[in-house]
Amino acid sequence: MKNHVTIFGGSGFVGRYITRRLIESGSTVRVAVRKPDQANFMKNFGKEGQVEPVACNICREDDVKKALDGSSVAISCVGTFDASGPNNFDAIQHEGAARIARLSASAKVKTFVHLSSIGADENSDSTYSQTKAKGEQAILSHMPEAVILRPSVIFGPEDQFFNRFAAMTKLNPLLPVVGSNTRFQPVYVGDVAEAAAKAAMGEVAPGIYELGGPDVMSFKELMSMMLDVIARKRTIVNIPFPIARIMALGMETAQSLTGGLIPAQITSDQVRSLGRNNVVSEQAKTFADLNINPKAMQDVLPEYLWKFRPDARYDKAPG
């Protein structure tokens, strides 16, 4: 029997990979997004009618109800980096996640999968991490058999991590970072998608899984690896946390005064997040419990970062 899946935020970086995996399994997928016209490209992922983009604002009760109609599986992978405004951390990552779970329970959805964050912690200094934890708690109160996935920083061709820092090296001889000693365990987007798809197909036991790749590195070590891949020599400069907090406050003020025309390159909440390691805990369920062998960064990064090399040609990758 085919699964009928509704994936909230399915056109985003991770969501589109999950959708591809679901289609490969034969599922029909309803992609619930605020702007469905921007998700029309996903119709080409499968057979005619296998992917259906629909308009849905997860802050609206009726939108979520309609998106869930007839689905046996719900996947929530909607997140935000906006600390303020109508689509802020709490509205999306706490209340929005809770709404999806509550209405999924009412709709008799059998399987619920949620994409959270490895830093989810109600006692964190970061509001982002606090709301991630509150969202998890709300989901489990409505869907106690849910599968919750907590990835570390996710990398892949469309990521906003390695791509962002690699782009910075084109114009700047310095590569500034905040929290150079903070440790991360980057995870390939395809592996996260495989975990979500397996959960959607009922192949994963309920619970919380922390997803990290095989490599644990400091922020500075990650940047050094990236520089090796793109064959550029840059000086990595650590910005101390006290200075980073002042810089973030100034950037946020400029963003507010210009109505967003000058976006903050780093926020106060991100500075607080960077003060904590982003790695899998010793007691957590992991990829091993999902029978997934995660890919190493060295096997993936060259495939999409080659374009940032000084002699890169954009018509084809070197070699």
Buried (B, 14 or more C-beta within 10 A) or exposed (E): EEBBBBBBBBBBBBBBBBBBBBBEBEBBBBBBBBEBEEBEEBBEBBEEEBBBBBBBBBBBEEBBBBBBEEBBBBBBBBBBEBBEEEBBBBBBBBBBBBBBBBBBBEBEBBBBBBBBBBBBBEEBEBBBBBBBBBBBEBBBEBBEEBBBBBBBBBBBBBBEBBBEBBEBBEEEEEBBBBBBEBBBBBBBBBBBBBBBBBBBBEEBEBBBBBBBBBBBBBBBBBBBBBBEBBBBEBEBEBBEBEEBBEBBBEBBEBBEEEEEEEEBEBBBBBBBBBBBBBBBEEEBBBBEBBEBEBBEBEEBBBEBBBBBBEEBEEEEBEE
